[in-house]
Amino acid sequence: MRRPLVCALTTLLFAGGATVAGTGAAGAAPQERTESTKPKAVDFAGTVALSNCSGSLVRLPGSADTDPALVLTNGHCLETGMPGAGDVITDRPSSRSFSLLNSTAGKVATLRAVKISYATMTDTDITLYELNTTYAKIKQQYGISALALSGDRSTAGTPIKVVSGYWKRIYTCNVDGFVHQLREADWTWKDSLRYTPSCNTIGGTSGSPVVDVNSGKVVAVNNTGNESGERCTMNNPCEVDENGQVTVRRGINYAQQTYGITKCFGTGNKLDLDLPGCELPKPSEDDEEGMAALR
């Protein structure tokens, strides 16, 4: 998991510290676009820093300006601890705070959640928080727009940037490919996105938005990497193909695609796991009973 542990601080010491700049080799040249449709350069505007992770203020394709805003990070970044394999959390109260950043990684506001809309580490590794304010109010008060969450699956070779609000650091690489199953300790994630080597993310970058340089939209959320070459252990995920063949790629990092999220939220940014096309895992009866006790 990409959290700010002791190993992350050690990595920074050897790396010379984090910087507010792109790192790694430049990605493939973006497709030609007219001046009117060319997305702006990827920066920190709309990203957030959590107490233990990175994240982003995100907007779904159908979101309205007056909808309650959403923050996206990893499931393993939950303030209550990592969900177990098979656990799904929905509509749980939360008062978690987030530092909202501007284009140069300066803090412009503290945002606050009212609930965890959805969180899991099953099939994917995501948490979505609903805030106590709207996109329109955030834009009016702080001049910051939410990042657009793409409803389309990414493709291999796409130039991307991983933007960490925690470390105020941007990693630049390409989508190397996709993994049928990515296994780490007790968890299994499906159709994970694998980076080319220059996105050498570290602890604290968990939850960072992965932005398609061509479209300017979020296509995935950064979540893990194989640190020491071990096989399918904590901090050492392994790849499993359709035939059960296991591959270990030491030093390679991964993200969870996010296009599926857009199929599971309806009007008003409300979670609806019964919507057509929604494939996010649903809570079990035990999950629902536990959540009801907390409301």
Solvent accessible surface area in square Angstrom, and as a share of the most:
residue,aa,sasa,rsa
1,M,5,0.02
2,R,13,0.05
3,R,63,0.23
4,P,31,0.20
5,L,74,0.37
6,V,119,0.68
7,C,57,0.34
8,A,2,0.01
9,L,94,0.47
10,T,58,0.34
11,T,55,0.32
12,L,16,0.08
13,L,148,0.74
14,F,180,0.75
15,A,61,0.47
16,G,69,0.66
17,G,30,0.29
18,A,36,0.28
19,T,74,0.43
20,V,82,0.47
21,A,49,0.38
22,G,51,0.49
23,T,27,0.15
24,G,54,0.52
25,A,69,0.53
26,A,92,0.71
27,G,24,0.24
28,A,56,0.44
29,A,95,0.73
30,P,73,0.46
31,Q,133,0.59
32,E,177,0.79
33,R,98,0.36
34,T,88,0.51
35,E,155,0.69
36,S,105,0.68
37,T,84,0.49
38,K,129,0.55
39,P,32,0.20
40,K,142,0.60
41,A,85,0.66
42,V,27,0.15
43,D,39,0.20
44,F,5,0.02
45,A,19,0.15
46,G,0,0.00
47,T,1,0.00
48,V,0,0.00
49,A,17,0.13
50,L,10,0.05
51,S,94,0.61
52,N,36,0.18
53,C,0,0.00
54,S,0,0.00
55,G,0,0.00
56,S,0,0.00
57,L,1,0.01
58,V,0,0.00
59,R,67,0.25
60,L,11,0.05
61,P,95,0.60
62,G,74,0.72
63,S,12,0.08
64,A,46,0.36
65,D,77,0.40
66,T,105,0.61
67,D,14,0.07
68,P,30,0.19
69,A,0,0.00
70,L,0,0.00
71,V,0,0.00
72,L,1,0.00
73,T,0,0.00
74,N,0,0.00
75,G,0,0.00
76,H,2,0.01
77,C,0,0.00
78,L,6,0.03
79,E,80,0.36
80,T,91,0.53
81,G,37,0.36
82,M,58,0.26
83,P,8,0.05
84,G,29,0.28
85,A,62,0.48
86,G,46,0.44
87,D,54,0.28
88,V,2,0.01
89,I,15,0.08
90,T,12,0.07
91,D,53,0.28
92,R,43,0.16
93,P,72,0.46
94,S,15,0.09
95,S,78,0.50
96,R,24,0.09
97,S,46,0.30
98,F,3,0.01
99,S,28,0.18
100,L,0,0.00
101,L,1,0.01
102,N,44,0.22
103,S,51,0.33
104,T,102,0.59
105,A,5,0.04
106,G,29,0.28
107,K,123,0.52
108,V,51,0.29
109,A,11,0.08
110,T,71,0.41
111,L,6,0.03
112,R,109,0.40
113,A,3,0.03
114,V,65,0.38
115,K,44,0.19
116,I,1,0.01
117,S,2,0.01
118,Y,0,0.00
119,A,0,0.00
120,T,0,0.00
121,M,0,0.00
122,T,32,0.18
123,D,42,0.22
124,T,15,0.09
125,D,0,0.00
126,I,1,0.01
127,T,0,0.00
128,L,0,0.00
129,Y,0,0.00
130,E,15,0.07
131,L,3,0.01
132,N,96,0.49
133,T,24,0.14
134,T,26,0.15
135,Y,11,0.04
136,A,41,0.32
137,K,111,0.47
138,I,1,0.00
139,K,106,0.45
140,Q,153,0.68
141,Q,122,0.54
142,Y,79,0.30
143,G,47,0.45
144,I,13,0.06
145,S,62,0.40
146,A,22,0.17
147,L,30,0.15
148,A,41,0.32
149,L,3,0.01
150,S,11,0.07
151,G,26,0.25
152,D,107,0.55
153,R,106,0.39
154,S,9,0.06
155,T,88,0.51
156,A,66,0.51
157,G,41,0.39
158,T,14,0.08
159,P,10,0.06
160,I,0,0.00
161,K,42,0.18
162,V,0,0.00
163,V,1,0.01
164,S,0,0.00
165,G,0,0.00
166,Y,65,0.25
167,W,40,0.14
168,K,71,0.30
169,R,26,0.10
170,I,13,0.07
171,Y,0,0.00
172,T,15,0.08
173,C,2,0.01
174,N,22,0.11
175,V,2,0.01
176,D,64,0.33
177,G,8,0.07
178,F,49,0.21
179,V,5,0.03
180,H,85,0.38
181,Q,39,0.17
182,L,0,0.00
183,R,96,0.35
184,E,0,0.00
185,A,48,0.37
186,D,108,0.56
187,W,19,0.07
188,T,45,0.26
189,W,0,0.00
190,K,110,0.47
191,D,43,0.22
192,S,0,0.00
193,L,0,0.00
194,R,29,0.11
195,Y,1,0.00
196,T,35,0.20
197,P,96,0.60
198,S,28,0.18
199,C,0,0.00
200,N,79,0.41
201,T,4,0.02
202,I,14,0.07
203,G,5,0.05
204,G,0,0.00
205,T,0,0.00
206,S,0,0.00
207,G,0,0.00
208,S,0,0.00
209,P,0,0.00
210,V,0,0.00
211,V,5,0.03
212,D,21,0.11
213,V,38,0.22
214,N,21,0.11
215,S,43,0.28
216,G,24,0.23
217,K,87,0.37
218,V,0,0.00
219,V,7,0.04
220,A,0,0.00
221,V,0,0.00
222,N,0,0.00
223,N,0,0.00
224,T,0,0.00
225,G,0,0.00
226,N,0,0.00
227,E,66,0.29
228,S,53,0.34
229,G,30,0.29
230,E,91,0.41
231,R,151,0.55
232,C,34,0.20
233,T,53,0.31
234,M,75,0.33
235,N,29,0.15
236,N,7,0.03
237,P,0,0.00
238,C,0,0.00
239,E,13,0.06
240,V,6,0.03
241,D,54,0.28
242,E,131,0.59
243,N,141,0.72
244,G,46,0.44
245,Q,116,0.52
246,V,32,0.18
247,T,52,0.30
248,V,51,0.29
249,R,88,0.32
250,R,171,0.62
251,G,41,0.39
252,I,26,0.13
253,N,5,0.02
254,Y,1,0.00
255,A,0,0.00
256,Q,2,0.01
257,Q,23,0.10
258,T,0,0.00
259,Y,61,0.23
260,G,26,0.25
261,I,3,0.02
262,T,21,0.12
263,K,77,0.33
264,C,0,0.00
265,F,15,0.06
266,G,30,0.29
267,T,135,0.79
268,G,19,0.19
269,N,3,0.01
270,K,96,0.41
271,L,39,0.19
272,D,57,0.30
273,L,22,0.11
274,D,112,0.58
275,L,54,0.27
276,P,124,0.78
277,G,55,0.53
278,C,21,0.12
279,E,157,0.70
280,L,22,0.11
281,P,24,0.15
282,K,115,0.49
283,P,24,0.15
284,S,59,0.38
285,E,136,0.61
286,D,112,0.58
287,D,24,0.13
288,E,89,0.40
289,E,118,0.53
290,G,35,0.33
291,M,2,0.01
292,A,61,0.47
293,A,87,0.68
294,L,100,0.50
295,R,154,0.56
